[in-house]
Amino acid sequence: MKKFLSQFINTIEYTNVSKNDISNIEINSLVFDSRAVKEGSLFFALPGTHTTGNKFIASAIKNGAAAVVFEGEITEEEKTAIEDACAGRDVAFLKVESSRFAMSPLSAAFYDYPSKKLVVYGVTGTEGKSSTVAFIWQLLRLSGFKAGFISTVQYSLGGDAIANPEHQTTPEATIVQRELYEMLENGCTYAVVESSSHGLSKKTNRLGDVLFDCGAFINVTLEHLEFHGTYEQYKSDKANLFRALDKHDHKKTIAGKETVVPAVGIVNLEDPAAVYFAECTKNRVIGFTSEGKAGKHAVESGSVELPPVPAGMPVASAKNIVSTSTGISFDLNVNGKTVSVKAPVPGAFNAYNIMTAILAVSETTGKPVEELAAACEKLESVKGRMTVVDEGQPFEVIVDYAHTPSSFETIFPPVKKRCKGKIISVFGSGGERDTKKRPLQGKIAAEYCDYVILANEDPRGEDEMALLKDIAVGSLEAGKVEGKDLFLIPDRPAAIRKAFALAGKDDIVLLLGKSHENSIIFKDRIMPYDEISEAKKALGELK
């Protein structure tokens, strides 16, 4: 795609500090990494944690940038380098208040506002986003609709799902808008976007110009406070998804036809923040619940106490949940009708994700719930989400992404309920991230597991053993004894082998936190790593 800068630059407020006329400057790509700049690129000089993007402007111009969006002041040294790089070339310089914020409206305009021509779903939550996105996408395809999706684990631009090589859940705005555009070009009429709190935050504005039609809220718990600062801010940033439902009239051009898309919010009533999210939009909101039978109350008797449901809010519920190592089944009650749902995806918590997917697709497409429930028998699990690794060993091995206290409280109870032997868990915690959750992780794991083995996740710049000791505090408080039923083994492959050495018949080994990720990040290196492959390799060594 090529555009003259003047065709889309009026979508932002800026101060043009160059002397050049921008009307005839042609732009053919949007780039925020100077190394990826090519002839005709518009380069966004983004602020970094330890540096500023302004230092890379000269490099971007040397690589062919035709225009630069920047913020702050350019130093004399940077100015000299930029003048040398320009060497008489016609380069436009656009100063904005925030380069990163400006990326969203500029990207949307450059790609001709693709979300105006797609039915767009957003899914947010501390846990469950990737699975729910995948299930919505699969149900759309199984219902005969052309759809794409953007997610942590995989993505699709209209074809089959492709593995996502990045750790980032919601990409930068240039990528989001480009991928929505490519979905449209590939004939898609629906798009599902995993909407992280970072992506929804006004600090990054990655999703600020995506026109959402359906917003789904799974849960919000203690996480990412190193970025958001407080739980209240974290919750508010996530709720921007529901506020976005009120930013447009949902009149879209779908497959060339003017269409009014039904706008809807979907909330998990078992989360205390459900009403808060519902109140962030004036559009229709549906609540759902498993009455605690799919969450941390799964092994307890009685029903979970739900928050007061706003008058008139429809409520869907899952009852009679049965979870095995190979799948889940439950009865779904919607609008007074009960339908049976069976899906070959393990994990009782998937009742939340599947309910959300069914409601989202039914509300936006008009497909009967009964038809969507029947299609659930063809759903496929996301890689690394309750993935069973079976190499003929006498014990069960499960790989999952659970890495927060709340996800531990969700995953451990149903596993404990069906486990006939011991439970052994291997996990860690991300370095340079929220530290408050670490002892909570250790405590919850110790309460449910017979053995707790702590290992590297992504230590980044932190001392790996010190990080594991932070987690161990909670396990020790819960009664574990280091060297007896608590082990600190930073080397993750070695930790996995320790877990397998401890496991016997009918035991369950949970490998948590790394899941689909393809590396372990250290201060000075990135080590290629695949949890499932490593587990298979270790199991092969037992034979």
Order of alpha helices (4+ residues) and beta strands (2+ residues): beta-alpha-beta-beta-beta-beta-alpha-beta-alpha-beta-alpha-beta-alpha-beta-beta-beta-alpha-beta-alpha-beta-alpha-alpha-beta-beta-beta-alpha-beta-beta-beta-beta-alpha-alpha-beta-beta-alpha-beta-alpha-beta-alpha-beta-alpha-beta-beta-beta-alpha
